[in-house]
Amino acid sequence: MKISRKLRVMLIVFPFLFVSIVITGCGDSTEKSGPEDKALVKDASGLTTWELKHGIGPVKKEITLGEIDKRLVTEGEKIFDTKCAACHKLDERYVGPPQRDVLERRTPEFVLNMMLNPEENYKRHPEIKKLLGEYLTPMPNQNLTMEDALAVLEYFRSVKQ
């Protein structure tokens, strides 16, 4: 029995095509649609959903806040008075926005990322760009450590109450 050239080609190509379709279609069917994956989706600004909500910086996951630590509050107040109070007041607009209600406007992670990485937030975050348009002065990097920023955050938590 003589097989035509087209039929031979089809008999060779079809199994490979079939196997490749089956292999690509049989991936891991447990696709994740949780917050971790949604956090990686970038919008028109190039920021992930996480960055839009929590700012751009070293804090990449939600932090858990317990009871207010009075020792950190004292330390945070000192840092605020020496590094932040020249531009921020608790209850009034000044060079920068008031801070008493900052945790009502922003997540704790956003506040930390802004304190630790203000330059990148001013360059890329749409909300911070709006603030720059309103206040006209970017927040300088105060070279806070994560511990310093957590202390200031704790101070903000304490004055909020």
N, C-alpha and C positions, 0 to 999 in steps of 0.2 A: 504494500500500500504506500503510495507516494503522498507525502504531506507537502502542501504548498508552503512556500517561504513565509508568507504572512502568518499562516497558522503556526509555524514553528516559532516565529518571533513572539507571537501572542502566548504560546505555551511556556515560553521562557520568561517573558516579562510579567505576565499576569501573576504567577505565584509571588514574585518579589514585590509587586505592587500591593497585592493582598496582604502580605506579611507586614509591610511598612504601614499600611492603614491600620491594621489590627494593633500593632505595637504603639503607634502614636495615640490611638484611641483608648488604649488600656492603661492609662497613667493612673496615678494615685487618685482614687475617687473620693478621698476624704479632703477635698479642697477646703481650705480654711477661709472663713468669711468673718472671722472675729475681728476685734478692734486692732490687733497687731497688724493685720494686713491692710485694713482700712487706713491705718495711720501712715502707711507707706504710699498711699495714693497722693499724687501731687496735683495741685490745681494750676490755674493759669499763672500764678505768681512763682511757681516752681517750688512751693512749700508743701510739705505733707500736711495732712489733716492734723496730726499731732502738733506740728510746728505752728500752725495757725492758731490752735487753741492754747498751746503751752509755751510758745516762744521758741527761739532758736538758741541753743546753748548746750551745756553739758548735762542738764537734767533731761533724760530721755524716757523716763517712766514716772508714773504717778507716785508721789510720796505719801506716806501715811503720817498724819499728824495726830499726836495723842494729846494729853493734857499739856497745858502751857507750862514750860520750864522757866521758872522765875530767874534762875541763874543766867539762862540764855537771854531772857528779856533785858536784864541789867546790862549784859554785854552788848546786845543789839542796840539798846538806847545810846550807849557810849559811841558806838560806831556811827549810828544815825546822826548824833550831834556833831561828830567831828568830820564826817565825810559826806553827809547828805543834806544837812540842815541849811547849808549855804544856798541851796536851790529848792529844797522841798520843805513845806510846812505841813503839819498834820491836817489842818482844817481850811486852808486857804490856797488859792492859786498863787503861785509865786513864779520863779523862773521855770519850775516844773509843776506838774499836777499835785494836788493834795494827796496825802498818803494814808490818812486814817481809814478811808474806805477802799483802799487799793485792792483788798482781798474780796470785795464785793464786785469789783470790775474785772479782776484777773484771777486766774488760778494761782495757787502757791508755786507751781512749777514755772509759770510764766514770770512771776515776780523774781524767782531765783535766776532764771535764764536772763532776764533783763539786767539784773545786777551784775551777773557774771560775764555777760557777752553783749553789752549795749551796742557796740559798733556794728556787729552783724545784724542785730535786730533793726537798727536804723537803716541799714542798706537794703534789707530784704523783706521785713515784715510789714504788711500793708497798714496795720493798726498803728504801729510805731511811726511809720512814715506820716500818718495823719497827725499824730501828736507833735511831730517835728514841725509840721505845717502850722499847727496851732500855737505852739510854745516857742518856736524859732530857735531853740537852743538844744543841741543834742546832749544827752547825759554822758559825761565823760566816764571812762573806765576807771573805777576807783581801786582796781587791783585787789578786790576782795577775794578771800579764799572761800571755799564752799562752807566752811565753819562760820566765817564772818557773815556770809549771806543768810545762812540758816538762823543766826542770832538776830539779824535785822528782821527776817521774816517772823520770828517769834515775837519780836517787839511789835511789829505791825498787828499780829494776832492779839496781843495784849491790849493795845490801844483801841482796837475795834470794839471791844466789849464795853 
